[in-house]
Amino acid sequence: MILAHKEILGYLQRYARRFDILSQVRFGTRVELIERNPQGIGWLVRSNGTEGKSEIFPYVVVASGRFHKPLIPPLPGLDSICGEGGVLHSFGYKDPESFRGKRVLVVGCAISALEIASDLAMLGALRVVSTYRRQRYVMQKLVAGIPSDVLAFTRFAVLNAEVTPRELPGKKMQDYILRMFGHPEQFRAFRPAGDFLTVGRALSQHFLPLVAEGRIAVKPWIREVQGGKVRFSDETWEEFDAIIFGTGFELSIPFLSPTISDMLDLGALHADLYKFTFHPDLAGLAFLGLWEQTGPYFPPLKLQARWITYVWNGIRPLPTQSQTKTGIAKYQCVRGESQLQAMHLMALLFAREAGVEPDLKAWPQLARALLFGSLQRFHFA
């Protein structure tokens, strides 16, 4: 089943109460700087909650999130827009009520953009147009009441990918999506701009059916904006009251010192880290949950946190300088490529580093569930 955001919030609140986490949290505190302790071992952390004073911590985990600095692509004339609703990023979208009766252009082809377009089309917008650079394959979020992520992101899929040429699982997934959910062209959307490995997939329960019904119009990419009018690459013009961008986020860690940022070669999309977690020259500093991912974040976040904790407690060995440098070098070779990670790959990556991947030989009666079931935290030792 898919949980509503209020149910997830309730779970987190119960979890925090059960383990008395809130008493150990300092609320209303914004970190302004993290740098090496100039007096010796550890990290100096300056925040607005210490009245201008700095504190020294032996260990620091940067877990500030990957989705808080909206990315809006540069478009000619965007500053000139004069529609009633203006320009908005999905980060600031709360509900469709303020767009009732309005003409809205939604930009992007990932889950946020497709879900917002669907939301608006079903709940009162006068006209909804969806535009994006390239068409992705689209999966509905539920298959016979079961979340698509549960069916696709399994341990078996990870193990299969490790021994199979990359193109074959990609072809299998593409065939599966087209068989189960149909080709976007069948719904009057565009043809996907390449195979599954090139363009990937997007989740949306209602987007393609709404396109087929004519309740969402699909247009090619934007050429320019002039006031309230938009010219598309097919040379058509249309006037809108608002533009909503579902175009992703930049990686932003503004409180790291310039020295640390330089070591990480920190950019809008990338940071040079060993398996998204450690850097060989930053002992006692770790990073959690800062990669871009498709699928639920909770399982890999839990496992990454266990790995960090086990390393710092001596339960698991600290990756060697050679390992971390080799791993970062491999990452640097693909920095220019899309770094969208799949949940099941990340979960298994961190489970292995934490030493908690279950042994199927030791649990033969659970083999089917462990191979084909959803990757939940209780699946790991």
C-alpha positions in Angstrom: 0.0 0.0 0.0 1.0 3.6 -0.5 1.0 5.7 2.7 -0.2 9.3 2.7 2.3 12.0 3.8 0.5 12.4 7.1 0.8 8.7 7.9 4.5 8.9 7.2 4.8 11.9 9.5 2.9 10.1 12.2 5.2 7.1 11.9 8.3 9.3 12.3 6.8 11.0 15.3 6.0 7.7 17.0 9.5 6.4 16.2 11.0 9.5 17.7 8.9 9.1 20.9 9.6 5.4 21.2 13.3 5.8 21.2 13.4 9.2 23.0 15.1 10.9 20.1 13.5 14.3 20.6 15.2 14.9 23.9 18.6 14.7 22.1 17.7 17.1 19.3 18.4 20.8 19.4 15.6 22.4 17.4 15.7 25.8 15.8 19.4 25.6 15.1 20.9 26.4 11.7 24.4 25.2 11.0 26.4 28.0 9.4 29.9 26.5 9.1 31.6 23.2 9.4 35.4 23.2 9.2 38.4 21.3 10.7 39.1 21.9 14.3 42.1 24.3 14.1 43.2 23.1 17.6 43.4 19.4 16.8 41.1 16.4 16.2 37.5 16.8 15.3 35.3 19.3 13.6 34.3 22.8 14.4 30.6 23.5 14.0 29.2 27.0 14.2 25.5 27.5 14.3 23.0 30.2 15.1 21.9 28.3 18.2 25.1 28.8 20.1 25.1 32.6 20.3 28.0 33.0 18.0 30.0 30.3 19.7 31.5 27.3 18.0 31.4 23.7 19.2 33.8 20.8 18.6 32.5 17.4 17.7 34.7 14.3 17.1 32.2 13.1 14.4 29.8 14.9 12.1 27.2 13.5 9.7 26.0 15.8 7.0 22.4 14.7 6.4 20.8 17.9 5.3 18.9 16.5 2.3 19.2 16.5 -1.4 15.9 18.3 -2.3 15.9 21.8 -0.9 17.5 24.0 -3.6 15.2 24.1 -6.6 16.7 23.9 -10.0 15.0 26.0 -12.7 16.6 25.8 -16.2 17.6 29.0 -17.8 15.0 29.9 -20.4 15.1 33.0 -22.6 12.6 35.6 -21.3 11.6 33.7 -18.1 12.1 36.9 -16.1 9.5 38.6 -18.2 6.6 36.4 -17.3 3.6 38.4 -16.1 1.0 35.7 -15.7 -1.2 35.9 -12.6 0.3 32.8 -11.0 3.9 33.6 -11.8 6.7 31.1 -11.8 6.8 28.3 -9.2 8.9 25.3 -8.5 7.4 22.0 -7.3 9.3 22.6 -4.0 6.7 25.3 -3.3 3.6 23.6 -4.7 1.2 22.7 -1.9 -2.3 22.2 -3.5 -4.2 22.9 -6.7 -6.7 25.3 -5.2 -4.8 28.5 -6.1 -4.7 27.3 -9.8 -8.4 26.7 -10.1 -9.7 28.1 -13.4 -6.2 29.0 -14.6 -4.1 28.0 -17.6 -1.0 26.3 -16.2 2.2 25.1 -17.9 4.0 22.3 -16.0 7.7 21.7 -17.0 9.4 18.4 -16.5 8.9 14.6 -17.0 9.8 13.2 -13.6 7.3 12.1 -10.9 6.8 15.6 -9.4 5.9 17.3 -12.7 3.6 14.5 -13.9 1.8 14.2 -10.6 1.3 18.0 -10.4 0.0 18.1 -13.9 -2.4 15.3 -13.1 -3.4 17.0 -9.8 -4.2 20.3 -11.6 -6.1 18.6 -14.5 -8.4 16.6 -12.1 -9.0 19.4 -9.6 -10.0 22.5 -11.3 -7.4 24.1 -13.6 -8.8 25.5 -16.8 -6.1 24.1 -19.0 -2.9 22.1 -18.2 0.0 21.7 -20.6 3.0 19.5 -19.9 6.3 20.2 -21.6 9.7 18.4 -21.2 13.0 17.9 -23.1 12.5 14.2 -23.6 9.7 11.6 -23.0 10.4 8.9 -20.4 8.7 5.6 -20.1 5.8 6.0 -17.6 4.8 3.5 -15.0 1.7 3.7 -12.9 2.4 3.7 -9.1 0.1 0.8 -8.4 -0.2 -2.6 -10.2 -3.3 -4.5 -8.9 -3.0 -2.5 -5.7 0.7 -3.2 -5.2 3.3 -0.4 -5.5 5.4 -0.6 -8.7 8.5 0.0 -6.6 7.8 -3.2 -4.6 7.7 -5.2 -7.8 10.7 -3.7 -9.5 13.1 -2.9 -6.7 14.0 -6.4 -5.4 17.2 -8.1 -4.2 16.8 -10.5 -7.1 16.9 -7.6 -9.5 20.2 -6.5 -8.0 21.8 -9.9 -8.1 20.6 -10.5 -11.6 22.1 -7.2 -12.8 25.5 -8.1 -11.3 25.8 -11.1 -13.6 23.9 -9.9 -16.7 25.1 -7.4 -19.3 23.6 -4.1 -18.5 21.6 -3.9 -21.7 19.6 -7.0 -21.0 17.9 -5.9 -17.7 17.3 -2.5 -19.3 15.6 -4.2 -22.3 13.6 -6.5 -20.0 12.4 -3.5 -17.9 11.5 -1.6 -21.1 9.4 -4.5 -22.4 7.8 -4.9 -19.0 6.7 -1.3 -18.8 5.3 -1.3 -22.3 3.5 -4.5 -21.7 2.0 -3.5 -18.4 1.4 0.2 -18.8 1.4 0.8 -22.6 3.5 3.0 -24.9 3.3 6.7 -24.2 2.4 7.2 -27.9 -0.7 5.1 -27.4 -1.9 7.8 -25.0 -1.1 10.6 -27.4 2.1 11.5 -25.6 5.5 11.5 -27.3 7.7 8.6 -28.2 10.3 8.0 -25.6 13.6 9.7 -26.7 15.7 6.5 -26.6 15.7 3.1 -24.8 15.0 2.6 -21.1 18.7 2.9 -20.1 18.9 6.3 -21.9 15.8 8.0 -20.7 14.7 6.0 -17.7 11.2 5.9 -16.3 8.7 8.1 -14.4 6.0 7.2 -12.0 2.5 8.6 -12.3 -0.8 6.9 -11.7 -3.0 9.2 -13.9 -0.8 11.2 -16.2 -1.0 9.1 -19.4 -4.8 8.4 -19.2 -5.4 12.2 -18.7 -3.3 12.9 -21.8 -5.3 10.3 -23.7 -8.5 12.1 -22.5 -7.3 15.4 -23.7 -7.3 16.8 -20.1 -3.5 17.3 -20.3 -1.9 18.6 -23.5 1.7 17.7 -24.3 4.1 20.1 -25.9 7.8 19.9 -26.9 10.4 22.0 -25.1 10.3 25.7 -24.5 12.1 28.1 -26.9 11.3 31.4 -25.2 8.9 33.2 -22.8 7.5 36.6 -23.6 5.3 38.0 -20.9 2.5 35.6 -20.4 3.2 33.8 -23.7 5.4 30.8 -24.3 6.9 29.7 -27.7 7.6 26.0 -28.0 10.1 24.2 -30.2 7.3 23.3 -32.7 6.9 27.1 -33.2 3.4 27.2 -31.6 2.6 29.9 -29.0 0.3 29.7 -26.0 -0.6 32.0 -23.1 -0.5 30.9 -19.5 -1.4 32.2 -16.1 1.4 30.3 -14.3 4.4 28.1 -15.0 5.3 25.3 -12.5 8.8 23.7 -12.8 9.2 20.1 -11.8 12.8 20.1 -12.9 14.8 18.7 -10.0 17.1 20.2 -7.4 20.8 21.2 -7.1 23.1 19.7 -4.5 23.6 22.4 -1.9 25.8 22.2 1.2 26.5 25.9 1.8 27.8 25.4 5.4 30.9 23.4 4.4 34.1 25.4 4.6 35.8 26.2 1.2 38.5 23.8 2.0 36.1 20.9 2.4 34.1 21.9 -0.6 37.2 22.0 -2.7 38.2 18.5 -1.5 34.8 17.2 -2.5 34.9 19.1 -5.8 31.4 20.0 -4.8 29.1 21.1 -7.6 25.4 21.5 -8.3 25.0 17.8 -9.0 28.0 16.0 -7.6 30.3 15.5 -4.7 33.4 13.2 -4.8 32.7 10.6 -2.1 33.4 7.0 -1.6 30.1 5.2 -2.1 28.3 8.5 -1.4 29.5 8.5 2.2 33.2 9.0 3.0 36.2 10.9 1.8 39.8 9.6 2.5 41.0 13.0 3.7 38.0 13.8 5.9 38.2 11.4 8.8 35.2 11.7 11.2 33.1 13.4 8.6 30.4 11.4 6.7 27.5 12.3 4.3 24.1 10.6 4.4 21.3 10.7 1.8 22.8 13.2 -0.6 22.4 11.2 -3.8 19.5 11.5 -6.3 17.3 8.4 -6.3 14.3 6.8 -7.8 12.2 4.8 -5.3 11.7 5.1 -1.5 14.6 6.6 0.5 14.0 5.1 3.9 15.5 1.6 3.3 18.9 2.8 2.0 19.1 5.7 4.4 18.7 3.3 7.3 21.4 1.0 6.0 23.8 3.9 5.2 23.3 5.2 8.7 24.2 1.7 10.1 27.3 1.6 8.0 28.5 4.9 9.2 27.7 4.0 12.8 29.4 0.6 12.6 32.6 2.1 11.1 32.9 4.7 13.8 32.2 2.1 16.5 34.8 -0.3 15.1 32.2 -2.9 14.2 33.1 -2.6 10.5 36.5 -1.7 9.1 37.1 1.9 7.9 37.6 1.8 4.2 41.3 2.1 3.4 42.9 5.1 1.7 43.4 3.0 -1.4 39.8 1.8 -1.5 38.3 5.3 -1.1 40.7 6.9 -3.6 40.0 4.1 -6.2 36.3 4.4 -5.6 36.3 8.2 -6.0 38.3 7.9 -9.2 35.7 5.6 -10.7 33.0 8.0 -9.7 34.8 10.9 -11.3 34.9 9.0 -14.6 31.1 9.2 -14.8 30.4 12.6 -13.2 29.1 14.0 -16.4 26.5 11.2 -16.8 23.1 11.0 -15.1 23.6 9.9 -11.5 20.0 8.9 -10.7 20.3 5.8 -8.5 17.8 3.0 -8.0 16.6 2.3 -4.4 17.4 -1.5 -4.5 20.9 -0.9 -5.7 21.6 1.6 -3.0 20.1 -0.6 -0.3 22.2 -3.6 -1.2 25.3 -1.4 -1.5 25.0 -0.1 2.0 23.8 -3.5 3.4 27.0 -5.1 2.2 29.2 -2.3 3.6 27.4 -2.6 6.9 27.7 -6.4 6.9 24.0 -7.0 7.2 23.1 -8.6 3.9 21.3 -11.8 4.9 22.7 -15.2 3.9 20.2 -17.1 1.9 21.8 -20.4 2.7 21.2 -19.7 6.4 17.6 -18.8 5.9 16.3 -21.1 3.0 12.7 -20.8 4.2 12.9 -17.1 3.7 14.7 -17.2 0.4 11.6 -16.2 -1.7 10.7 -13.3 0.5 14.3 -12.1 0.7 14.8 -12.3 -3.1 11.4 -11.1 -4.4 9.9 -9.1 -1.5 10.1 -5.4 -0.9 13.4 -4.2 0.5 12.4 -3.2 4.1 14.8 -2.6 7.0 13.7 -5.9 8.6 15.1 -7.8 5.7 18.6 -7.1 6.9 20.3 -8.7 9.8 
